[in-house]
Amino acid sequence: MIASSAVARWTWGRDEETPDLVEACLRAVTAAYRVLAEHRLAVGTPRAHVTLRKAGASNSLLHEGDTPIVGSVDHRALAAGIEESRMAGEAGSVHASVGLSGTVVGVRGQEQVQDGLFRLGSSAYAGYVTTDLVTYGDFWLPYDLKGRAQAGVHAANAPRLTAALAALADALGAETDPDDPTWFAKPSETGIDNYFDPGGSASDVWDSFEVLYGSGRVSSTRRPLPKRDG
């Protein structure tokens, strides 16, 4: 199942000595993409949306556009292309964001390409780079978002996500930082956990939240989380 907002989110942040913010941002997002592609959690040739904001004037853009991201892409070539087309001025921040399709093993045990599976992003500021990964899918959970057991789906997909998160930490040179719980699940350093009702059954968060509040993919990856047991 694919939700309209984040099921879980992870971040990786580290200090960055490179003064070229565009290159630093694109190096991080392409390195992360290569990891996901190696685990077949990213397929195809997606286009990253890149925005370059002027220092001291966050509402002023020096560049905004899309650039293709593939496993063999050289981040320096991408950065050079942006530098050629950008407006003059000192960069204050750079952000790249790309929606990803990836392969999952479905309920019938067959691998399939799932659109809208992840969103990958990276931002660079003076002296710091942060990268984040959001999943909109429940294929990594023991129970789907309706609270139904999916042992085979979980067994086939969860280890892939766990391996990818560890590889992302290595590639990005930072520890995996799970974000706050969402309405749908609770991320950890190695994967995602379901919510459970007081009686011990997996919660039907789909009917509780997606059906009531899901009105299309939203830009924010966080929503206020009601107090829940478990």
N, C-alpha and C positions, 0 to 999 in steps of 0.2 A: 504494500500500500504506500502511496505517496501523499503526504500531507501538504497543505497549502502554506504552512510555515515550518520553522525549524523543528525537527525531532531532536537533534542534538548538535552541539557546536564545540569545536576545540580550537585552541590558539597556540601559537609558538612565537615568542618574542625574544629579540636579542639586540645587544648594542651593535652598531654598524659604523665602522670607521670610514667607509667609502663616501666621499663628498658628493658623488653623483647619485642623486636620489632616484632618478629614473632607472639607472642600471641596477641599483640595489633592490628596488621593488621588483623589477622584471626577473632578476636573478632568483629571488625567492619564489615567485609564482611559477616560473618555469621548472625550478628544481622540485617543487611540490607536485607539479603536474606530471613530471617524469615518474615520480614514485607511484602516483595513482595509476598511471598508464601501465607500469610494470605489473601492477596487481589487477589490471583490467577493470579498475574502478573508474577509469576515464577512457573513453574511446572516441574515435572520430577526430575532427579538426575544429574544435570550438574556437570562438573568437573572444578574446579578453577585452573588456571595456576599460580603457585607461584614461584617467583624468589627472592632469597636472595643474595644481593650484599655485597661485602667485604668493610669494612670501609676504606676510603682513596684510594680505587681502584675500581671505579664504573664499570669498564670493567671485573672485576674478580667476578665470581659467586661462592658462597658457596653452593648454592642449586638451582635447577630448576626442576620442575615436576608438575604433576597434582594430585589434591586431590578431592574426591567427596564432594559436598555441598548439604545437605538436611536440612529440617526444624528442625530436632531433633539433628543435629550434635553439639557436644561439641567442641568449638574452642580450648580448652586446650588439648583435645586428638589429634586434628589435629596438633597443635603446637608441641606436644611431638613427634609425628611421624616424623615431619620434623627435629626436633633437633637430632633424632637418626640417620638420614641418611645424614645430612649436613656435609660439610667439616669443619675442624677446622678453627677458625678465628673470629674476631669481626665483627658483622653485622653492616653495615652502613645504609642500607635501605631494606625494604621488600615490595614487591608488589604482590597483588593477583588480578586476572581478570577472570571473568566468563561470557560467553555468555548465555543468557536466552531465553527460550521459555515461552510464557504466554498465557492466554486466553483473547480473545476479542470478542465482539459482532459484527458480520458482517452486511453487507447491508441487508441481509434477516432476521435479528433479531435473529440469532442463535449463541450461544456461540461456539467458535472454538479455537483450539490451533494454535497459530501463532509462527512459528520458527523465530529466529533472531530478536525478539521484543526489547530486551534490552541487554546492556552490563553493568555489575556491576564491579566496581574496588575499591580497597583500597590500600593505601600506608602508611607506617609507617617510620618515621625518628626519630632522637633523639628529644624527646619532642613534637612530633606532629604526628597526624594521619589525613589523608584526605580520604574521600570516594566520589566516583562519580558514577552517573547513567546516561547512555546514552540511548535514545530511537531512533530506526530507523523507527518507525511506525507513521502513521498519524491518527490513530484511535481516538486521543484525540482532534482533530481539528474540528471546525464547517464545514470546507471545506477540501476536500482531497487535495493531492499535485498537482492535475491537476486543482484545483479551482472549483471542483464540490461540491455542497451542500451535506452534509451527516448528516442531523439533527438527525436521529435515532441513527446512529453510535456514534455521538458525545454525545448525551444524555445518552447513555448506558455506554460509556467508560470513558469520561472525569471526572466524579465524582470519579471514582475508582482511577484514577491517582492523583487527588487532595488529596484524603484521604490518599493514599500511601505516597505522598510527606510530608504531615503533620506528619504521623506516623514515617517516616524515621528521621525527625528532632528530634522527641522525643526519638527514639531508639538510635540515634547517639549522642545525647546531643549537637547538633549544629543547627544553623539556616540554612534553605535551601537557597543556593546561586545559582540563575539561571546563567548559563554561557552566553557568548556573543551570539547574534543571529547567526544562521547558514544560509546557502543558502536557507533553506527550511522553517524555522519558527523562531518565537521569544519566547524563554522560559520565564516564570515568576515563582514566588514562588508557584503558585497554578496550573500551567498547561502550555499550549502553545497557541500562537496566530498566525493566518495566516498573510501573507502579502496581501495587497490589491493594485490594480492598481489605477492610478489617477482617473479613472472613478467610482471607488467604487467596482469593481468586484474583487473577490478573485483571486490572481495571480496563473497562471499555472507554478509553480516552477519546476514541474516534467519535462516538455518539455524544460524549460529554462536551467536547471542545470543537472538533472539526466540523461536525454537522451544524452546531449552533453558531460558531463564529468564523468558520473558514469561508472566506469570500474571495479566494484567489491569492496567489503568491504575494506575500507582503515583504517590504524591504527590510523590516526589522527582524532579527533572529531571536529576539527575546519578547516575551509577553509576561505580564504579572502572573505569578504562579499562586493559585489558591492553596491554602493550607490543606495538605492531604495526609492521610495516615499511610504508614509504610514508607 
